[in-house]
């Protein structure tokens, strides 16, 4: 019993309490009430551990120290022509997480860039969050705000669409080529003031560098 509780204490962070409890008896822990009192004293630590293991309460996914790149910057070797063009592509969530930021990469120029995340495919999708930032050369971080009634929680393997739109004709990102098919990626040269609820466009091969976290 002492060995099992010692391992538990080391995991939960109250090893010293176990050591003190053992030293107060001649033959180690000899009463279940002593064990109960010990666990009750450290109930906050136990609750914190349980909460972390379960991913938080309710439907919120609380793991914030994660990220994934639908298109890794190290794979990109091209830059699109500067212009007010919407670019979108289909990808999947690679882990359970709550998305709060998008990192996009600038090859040249400076413009305000709109960014959106959609749940679903091009055939059926919902805009779940969007944001904007003035983007220039190098890494640019855009804070993503959930749309009313939506959440930015995603689960591993879930279909999502990512898209951006530069509001001027200066900023250029970097990208790599994928298959040019409207089921997987589209572009649209129409001017917009915010990310659209419904994505329209024609097939493109552009898969812009992006990290979500």
Secondary structure, DSSP 8 states (H G I E B T S, - for coil): -HHHHHHHHHHHT-HHHHHHHHHTSSSS---HHHHHHHHHHTHHHHHHHHHHHHTSSTT-----S--EEEE-GGG--B---SSS-EEEEEEE--SSEE--EEEEEEEE--EEEEEEEEEE-SSSEEEEEEEEEEE-SEEEEEE-EE-TT---EE-TT-EEEEEEEESSSS-EE-EEE----TTTEEEE----SS--SS---EE--EEE-EEE-
